[in-house]
Amino acid sequence: MESYQIADLFEAIADAVPENEALVCDDERITYAELDRRATRLANFFRERGLGKGDHIGTYMYNSIEYATTMIAAFKISAVPININYRYVEEELVYLFGNADLKAVVHHREFAPRIAAVRDRCPDLKLFVSVDDGSGADLSQLDAVDFEDAVAAGTEQRSFAGRSNDDLFIIYTGGTTGMPKGVMWPHKAAYFACFGGGEPLGEDIDDLEQLVEKARASGAGLTMMIAAPLIHGAAQLATFISLLAGNRMVYQKKFDADKIVDLIDREKIVSISIVGDAMARPIADALERKASSGAELDCSSVFVIGSAGAIFSEPVKDKLKTYLPNCTMLDNYGSTETGFQGRGGGDHKSFGQGLTFEMNDRTTVLDDDLKPVAPGSGVFGKVALRGHVPVGYYGDPVKSAETFVEIDGDRYSITGDIATVDENGVIKIFGRGSVCINTGGEKVFIEEVENALKSHRAVYDAVVVGIDDREWGQRVVALVSADRDEEGVDEKSLREHCRSKIAGYKVPKEVYLVDEVFRGPNGKADYKMSQKLATELSAAR
């Protein structure tokens, strides 16, 4: 293909399957033709307001058709949409607005007062576009343009010049520690590494006509669903995987497990993308409630549930399979810095032995000298991906140099995940090095402790952290939400359960039962908040 620029690819698909439904959000739906028309109008409005190539436009919204429209509109003028976490407080917004050099922000009206409170500290931010949400929030301090007025003001002419394969798609990621960082993906690299090269389950497609013909051949397309919020990379990537295949993507404004079950039946959803047990367990519970109520429900359409960012626990998998017998559950592996890398291929019940993934052929494990780890050596290294990788973190050359490196002429993205390579060349992931606990000189990877806890029948969720310890350096502490009415659900029984799964030094020294563990809207654990609470609870004890 001459162009891998996302707007070029989307326009080709929209022209090929104009009547296909592109997006569904709650009770709203839009075809490819209408989505392209509205995005073109919005893009021309942005251009009339002085925005263009390389300018950053914030997307400060819940899941909505307007969110995707704004992203496509930005790509049409070679601008860059910037995801903004809707849970951020004022100081976090000031940091992100400034770090990302935002010139405009499209926001749900609910967030107008929060933006107004910080706008004087963000002098480069000039344009505000408000999406009505029925909140009635005050807009007077922003001089905001209504989203529908902005769309109406733009023309429908696709006269966009200067697009490039090197246009940027930036995803801000908070990771597990530190301030958010903007991962800069050139569009061509994003197409192959993040959007599956147009064919997630087969060979990459590098011919535009082939991409278009596949979309036409699929008829009305498959119906996919993303349960995570669009403010996080996984949902954005899943959206464009769907759009570049001519498929239909289903959202809901906010995660609601009961509504997801209804949407499965109503929309005949084929695949669902979630983030681990934090989303899988509520969906399983909702399926159980529907079945117990005697309500008629057809979930036979679901063939795949994929989890990214966190793995399924076996009890949750088993419960889902009870109500979705045709469904395959996949643990997908990757990160904002690498895109998709592999799928779970091993027995995740084997606590302490690492999690086995079937990786793509561009993934390897590098030791401290940036040399490939020898199979069967038992050496721990860091997972790395070569080839189509980001160009760096926006505005942070130091962290960019640490993560994105050139080795023997190839560019690599080196993640924080610690892994080994067995004698058969299979990569086994043990956990994220930045949150690995060092207790008495022994490394404890939190994921295997969390998995051990979540294998208990009564445990809903668990987050494990290390807190300061005078004798051991750090000690392992767990925050657990569980069914307290279950017999034997207390600190002693949970520690004994862990002891049957993992080595003694990995067993939490303290277990605290909480109503709910700290997780972000994407389902990922908030380790900073969890560590703070664990430290406070331990001190109080």
C-alpha positions in Angstrom: 0.0 0.0 0.0 1.2 3.5 -0.7 -0.5 4.9 2.4 -1.0 3.3 5.8 -2.3 6.6 7.2 -5.4 5.7 9.3 -7.8 8.2 7.8 -6.8 7.0 4.3 -7.5 3.4 5.3 -10.8 4.3 7.0 -12.1 6.3 4.1 -11.4 3.4 1.7 -13.4 1.0 3.9 -16.2 3.5 4.4 -16.4 3.9 0.6 -16.5 0.1 0.2 -19.2 -0.7 2.8 -21.1 2.6 3.3 -24.3 1.0 4.5 -22.6 -1.3 7.1 -23.2 -0.3 10.7 -19.8 0.9 12.0 -20.6 1.7 15.7 -23.3 1.1 18.3 -23.2 2.8 21.7 -26.1 1.9 23.9 -29.2 3.0 21.8 -27.3 5.0 19.2 -25.9 3.5 16.0 -24.1 4.9 12.9 -23.2 3.6 9.5 -19.8 3.8 7.9 -21.0 6.5 5.4 -22.5 8.6 8.2 -19.5 8.2 10.4 -17.2 9.3 7.6 -19.4 12.2 6.7 -19.6 13.5 10.3 -15.9 13.0 10.8 -15.1 14.9 7.6 -17.3 17.8 8.7 -15.7 17.9 12.1 -12.2 17.7 10.5 -13.0 20.7 8.4 -14.3 22.6 11.4 -11.0 21.9 13.2 -9.1 23.2 10.2 -11.2 26.4 10.0 -10.3 26.9 13.6 -6.6 26.8 12.8 -5.8 23.2 13.7 -3.7 21.0 11.4 -0.9 18.6 11.0 0.7 17.6 14.3 -1.6 19.5 16.5 -2.9 17.7 19.6 -6.7 17.4 20.3 -7.8 16.0 23.6 -10.6 13.4 23.8 -12.1 13.8 27.3 -15.2 11.6 27.0 -16.9 8.5 28.1 -17.4 5.8 25.4 -19.5 7.3 22.7 -19.8 7.6 18.9 -18.5 11.2 19.3 -15.3 9.8 20.7 -14.5 7.7 17.7 -15.7 10.5 15.4 -13.3 12.9 17.0 -10.4 10.5 16.6 -11.1 10.0 12.9 -11.6 13.7 12.3 -8.2 14.4 13.9 -6.5 11.8 11.7 -8.1 13.3 8.6 -6.2 16.5 9.1 -3.0 14.7 10.3 -3.7 16.0 13.8 -3.3 13.7 16.9 -6.1 12.7 19.2 -4.9 12.5 22.9 -6.8 10.3 25.3 -7.7 11.9 28.7 -8.6 9.8 31.7 -12.0 11.0 32.9 -11.2 10.1 36.5 -8.3 12.6 36.6 -8.5 15.4 39.2 -7.4 19.0 38.5 -3.7 18.6 39.1 -3.5 15.5 36.9 -5.3 17.4 34.1 -2.9 20.3 34.3 0.0 17.8 34.0 -1.6 16.0 31.0 -2.8 19.1 29.2 0.6 20.6 29.4 2.7 17.5 28.8 0.6 16.7 25.7 0.7 20.3 24.4 -3.1 20.3 23.8 -4.5 23.0 21.6 -8.1 21.8 21.7 -10.3 19.4 23.7 -13.5 17.6 22.8 -15.3 16.8 26.1 -18.6 15.6 27.5 -20.4 18.5 29.0 -20.1 17.0 32.5 -16.4 17.7 32.5 -16.7 21.5 31.7 -16.3 22.7 35.2 -13.2 20.7 35.7 -11.6 22.0 32.6 -12.7 25.6 33.5 -10.9 25.3 36.8 -7.5 24.6 35.1 -7.7 26.5 31.7 -5.8 29.5 33.0 -2.9 27.2 33.7 -3.0 25.8 30.2 -2.4 28.8 27.9 -2.0 26.8 24.7 -5.5 25.3 25.1 -7.8 27.5 23.0 -10.7 25.5 21.5 -13.4 23.6 23.5 -16.0 21.4 21.9 -18.8 20.1 24.2 -20.7 16.9 23.7 -24.2 17.3 25.3 -24.8 14.6 27.9 -27.9 15.9 29.6 -25.8 17.0 32.6 -26.6 20.7 32.2 -23.0 21.5 33.4 -22.0 25.2 33.2 -20.2 26.0 29.9 -19.9 29.7 30.3 -16.3 29.7 31.4 -15.1 27.9 28.3 -16.9 29.5 25.4 -17.4 26.0 24.2 -18.8 25.1 20.8 -21.5 22.5 20.8 -20.4 19.3 19.1 -23.4 19.2 16.8 -22.8 22.8 15.8 -19.2 22.1 15.1 -20.2 19.1 12.8 -22.8 21.3 11.0 -20.3 24.1 10.5 -17.8 21.9 8.5 -18.1 21.1 4.9 -18.3 17.5 3.5 -15.3 18.0 1.1 -12.5 15.5 1.6 -9.8 17.9 0.5 -7.1 16.9 2.9 -3.5 17.2 1.8 -0.2 16.3 3.5 -1.1 12.9 5.1 1.8 10.7 5.8 2.6 7.2 7.0 4.7 8.9 9.7 1.7 10.9 11.1 1.4 10.1 14.8 -1.1 8.2 16.8 -0.3 8.9 20.4 -1.7 6.9 23.3 -1.1 8.1 26.9 -0.4 5.3 29.2 -0.2 5.5 33.0 1.4 2.0 33.3 1.6 0.7 36.8 3.8 3.4 38.2 4.9 7.0 37.4 3.2 9.8 35.5 1.4 9.2 32.2 3.6 9.0 29.1 2.5 9.5 25.5 3.5 6.6 23.3 4.1 7.8 19.8 3.1 5.4 17.1 3.7 6.3 13.4 0.5 5.3 11.5 2.3 2.6 9.4 3.8 0.9 12.5 0.4 1.1 14.3 -1.3 -0.6 11.3 1.0 -3.6 11.5 1.6 -3.9 15.3 -1.6 -2.6 16.8 -4.3 -3.2 14.1 -3.2 -6.6 13.1 -2.1 -5.5 9.7 -5.7 -5.7 8.7 -5.9 -9.4 9.4 -5.4 -10.2 13.2 -5.7 -14.0 12.6 -3.6 -14.4 9.5 -1.0 -12.8 7.3 -0.6 -9.0 7.2 -2.4 -7.3 4.4 -0.2 -4.8 2.5 -2.5 -4.2 -0.5 -5.3 -1.7 -0.2 -7.6 -3.5 -2.7 -7.2 -6.8 -0.7 -8.1 -4.9 2.5 -11.2 -3.5 0.8 -12.2 -6.7 -0.8 -12.1 -8.5 2.6 -14.4 -5.9 4.1 -16.8 -6.3 1.1 -16.7 -10.1 1.3 -17.7 -10.1 5.0 -21.1 -8.7 4.2 -22.6 -6.9 7.2 -19.4 -7.7 9.1 -18.8 -9.4 12.4 -20.1 -7.7 15.6 -17.4 -7.0 18.2 -17.6 -5.5 21.6 -15.1 -3.6 23.7 -16.0 -3.4 27.4 -13.1 -1.2 28.4 -13.2 2.6 28.1 -11.8 4.4 25.0 -9.6 6.5 27.3 -7.3 3.5 27.3 -5.3 2.1 24.4 -6.8 -1.4 24.3 -10.2 0.0 23.4 -8.9 2.4 20.8 -6.9 -0.4 19.1 -9.9 -2.8 19.1 -12.0 0.0 17.6 -9.7 0.4 14.6 -9.2 -3.3 14.2 -13.0 -3.4 13.7 -13.3 -0.3 11.5 -10.5 -1.4 9.1 -12.3 -4.7 8.6 -15.7 -3.3 7.9 -17.0 -4.8 11.1 -19.4 -3.4 13.7 -18.1 -2.3 17.1 -20.5 -2.1 20.1 -19.8 0.1 23.1 -21.6 1.2 26.2 -21.1 4.6 27.8 -20.0 3.1 31.1 -19.3 -0.5 32.1 -22.5 -2.3 33.2 -22.3 -6.1 33.2 -26.1 -6.6 33.1 -26.4 -4.4 30.1 -23.5 -6.3 28.4 -25.5 -9.5 28.7 -28.5 -7.8 27.2 -26.4 -6.4 24.3 -24.9 -9.8 23.6 -28.5 -11.0 23.0 -29.7 -7.9 21.2 -26.7 -7.3 18.9 -25.6 -10.9 18.5 -22.0 -10.1 19.5 -19.4 -12.5 18.3 -16.3 -11.4 20.2 -15.8 -9.4 23.4 -12.6 -7.6 24.6 -12.3 -7.1 28.3 -9.6 -6.6 31.0 -9.2 -9.7 33.2 -11.4 -10.7 36.1 -12.3 -7.2 37.0 -14.7 -7.3 34.0 -15.1 -11.0 33.5 -16.4 -11.8 36.9 -19.2 -9.2 36.9 -20.2 -10.5 33.4 -20.2 -14.1 34.7 -22.3 -13.0 37.7 -24.8 -11.2 35.4 -25.1 -14.3 33.2 -25.8 -16.3 36.4 -28.5 -13.8 37.5 -30.2 -13.9 34.1 -30.2 -17.7 34.1 -31.6 -17.9 37.6 -34.4 -15.4 36.9 -35.7 -17.6 34.1 -35.3 -14.8 31.5 -35.0 -15.9 27.9 -31.5 -15.1 26.7 -29.6 -16.2 23.6 -25.8 -15.9 24.1 -24.9 -18.5 21.5 -23.4 -15.9 19.2 -20.3 -15.3 21.4 -17.3 -17.3 20.2 -14.4 -15.4 21.7 -13.8 -13.4 24.9 -10.3 -11.9 24.9 -8.6 -10.4 27.9 -5.8 -7.8 27.5 -3.8 -6.3 30.4 -4.8 -9.0 32.9 -5.4 -12.7 32.7 -8.5 -14.7 33.5 -8.5 -16.8 36.7 -9.6 -20.4 36.3 -12.8 -20.1 38.5 -14.0 -17.2 36.4 -13.2 -19.0 33.1 -15.2 -22.0 34.4 -18.2 -19.9 35.3 -18.3 -18.1 32.0 -18.1 -21.4 30.1 -21.2 -22.6 32.0 -23.3 -19.9 30.3 -21.2 -19.5 27.1 -20.4 -23.1 26.1 -19.4 -22.1 22.5 -16.9 -19.5 23.7 -13.1 -19.6 23.7 -11.4 -17.5 26.3 -8.1 -16.0 25.3 -5.4 -14.2 27.4 -3.9 -11.7 25.0 -0.4 -10.4 25.6 0.9 -6.9 24.7 1.3 -3.3 25.9 0.8 0.2 24.7 4.5 0.2 23.8 4.3 -3.0 21.7 0.8 -3.6 20.4 -0.4 -7.2 20.2 2.4 -9.8 20.8 0.8 -13.1 21.6 -1.9 -15.2 23.2 -2.0 -17.5 26.2 -0.8 -20.9 25.2 0.0 -22.6 28.5 -1.6 -23.8 31.7 -2.1 -20.7 33.9 -2.8 -22.9 36.9 0.9 -23.7 37.2 1.6 -21.1 39.9 5.2 -19.9 40.1 6.2 -21.4 36.8 5.5 -18.4 34.6 2.7 -17.7 32.2 3.2 -19.2 28.8 2.2 -17.2 25.7 2.4 -18.1 22.0 4.3 -15.0 20.8 4.8 -13.6 17.4 8.2 -14.0 15.7 9.2 -10.5 16.5 9.2 -11.0 20.2 12.3 -12.0 22.2 13.8 -11.8 25.7 16.9 -9.7 26.3 19.4 -10.0 29.2 21.0 -7.0 30.9 23.6 -6.8 28.1 20.7 -6.6 25.5 21.6 -10.1 24.2 18.9 -12.7 23.6 18.5 -15.1 26.6 19.6 -18.6 25.7 16.8 -21.2 25.8 16.9 -23.3 28.9 19.5 -21.1 30.6 17.1 -20.1 33.4 18.3 -16.5 33.0 15.7 -13.8 33.6 15.5 -11.0 31.0 13.1 -8.4 29.7 10.5 -9.0 26.9 11.3 -7.0 23.8 9.7 -6.5 20.4 11.5 -5.6 17.2 10.3 -4.1 13.9 7.2 -2.0 13.9 7.6 -0.1 17.2 6.9 3.4 18.5 9.3 6.2 17.9 9.4 7.2 21.6 7.5 8.9 24.4 6.2 12.4 23.6 8.5 15.0 25.1 10.6 12.6 27.1 13.9 11.7 25.4 15.4 10.1 28.5 12.6 7.5 29.0 12.4 7.0 25.2 16.1 6.1 25.1 15.6 3.6 27.9 12.6 1.8 26.3 13.1 2.2 22.5 16.6 1.1 21.5 18.5 0.1 18.3 20.4 -3.2 18.4 22.3 -4.5 15.4 20.3 -2.3 13.1 16.8 -3.2 14.4 14.7 -1.0 16.6 13.3 -2.7 19.7 10.7 -1.8 22.3 11.8 -3.2 25.6 8.9 -3.7 28.1 9.1 -4.0 31.8 8.0 -7.6 31.8 10.4 -10.2 33.2 10.6 -13.5 31.5 12.6 -16.6 30.8 12.9 -18.8 27.7 12.6 -22.6 28.3 14.5 -25.3 26.5 12.0 -25.4 23.7 12.2 -21.7 23.1 8.9 -20.9 24.7 8.7 -17.5 26.5 7.4 -17.6 30.1 6.2 -14.3 31.6 6.7 -13.8 35.4 5.6 -10.3 35.9 6.3 -6.6 35.6 9.7 -5.7 37.0 8.6 -2.3 38.2 6.2 -3.8 40.7 8.2 -6.9 41.6 8.6 -7.3 45.4 12.1 -8.0 46.8 11.7 -9.7 50.2 14.9 -10.9 51.9 16.7 -11.0 48.5 14.0 -13.2 46.9 11.9 -11.8 44.0 8.2 -12.2 44.2 6.1 -11.4 41.1 2.8 -10.1 42.2 0.8 -11.7 39.4 1.4 -15.2 40.6 0.4 -14.3 44.2 -2.7 -12.6 42.9 -3.5 -15.6 40.7 -3.1 -17.9 43.7 -5.5 -15.8 45.8 -8.1 -15.6 42.9 -8.1 -19.3 42.5 -10.0 -19.5 45.9 -13.7 -20.0 45.2 -14.8 -17.1 47.3 -12.3 -14.5 46.2 -13.7 -11.8 43.8 -10.6 -9.8 43.3 -7.1 -9.3 44.8 -4.2 -6.9 44.5 -0.8 -7.6 45.9 1.8 -5.0 46.8 5.1 -4.8 48.7 5.4 -2.5 51.7 8.5 -1.4 53.6 9.9 -3.9 56.1 12.9 -3.3 58.4 14.0 -6.9 58.4 13.2 -8.1 54.9 13.3 -4.9 52.9 9.8 -5.5 51.7 7.0 -7.8 52.8 4.1 -9.1 50.7 0.7 -7.7 51.5 -2.6 -8.5 49.8 -5.9 -6.6 49.6 -8.7 -9.0 48.9 -12.4 -8.6 48.1 -14.3 -11.8 48.8 -17.7 -13.3 49.8 -17.3 -13.0 53.6 -20.3 -15.3 54.1 -18.3 -18.2 52.7 -16.9 -20.5 55.3 -13.3 -20.0 56.1 -12.8 -16.7 54.3 -10.4 -14.9 56.6 -6.7 -14.0 56.6 -5.5 -17.4 58.0 -7.5 -19.5 55.5 -6.5 -17.3 52.5 -2.8 -17.6 53.5 -3.1 -21.3 53.8 -4.8 -21.5 50.4 -1.8 -19.6 48.9 0.7 -21.9 50.6 -0.8 -24.8 48.7 -0.1 -22.9 45.4 3.1 -21.0 45.8 6.4 -21.1 47.8 6.2 -19.9 51.4 8.2 -16.7 50.9 5.7 -15.6 48.3 2.7 -16.1 50.6 1.3 -12.7 51.8 2.5 -11.9 55.3 -0.7 -9.9 55.8 -4.1 -10.2 54.1 -6.7 -7.4 54.4 -10.3 -7.9 53.4 -11.7 -4.9 51.7 -15.0 -4.1 50.0 -13.4 -3.4 46.7 -9.8 -3.2 45.5 -8.4 -0.2 43.6 -8.7 -0.5 39.9 -8.9 2.1 37.1 -11.8 2.2 34.6 -9.8 0.0 32.3 -9.8 -2.8 34.9 -6.1 -2.5 35.6 -5.0 -2.5 39.3 -3.9 0.9 40.8 -0.8 -0.2 42.6 0.1 3.2 44.0 -3.3 3.6 45.8 -3.2 -0.1 46.9 0.3 0.3 48.4 -0.8 3.4 50.2 -3.8 1.7 51.8 -1.8 -1.5 52.6 0.8 0.6 54.4 -1.9 2.4 56.4 -3.7 -0.8 57.3 -0.4 -2.5 58.4 0.6 0.5 60.5 -2.8 0.5 62.2 -2.5 -3.1 63.0 
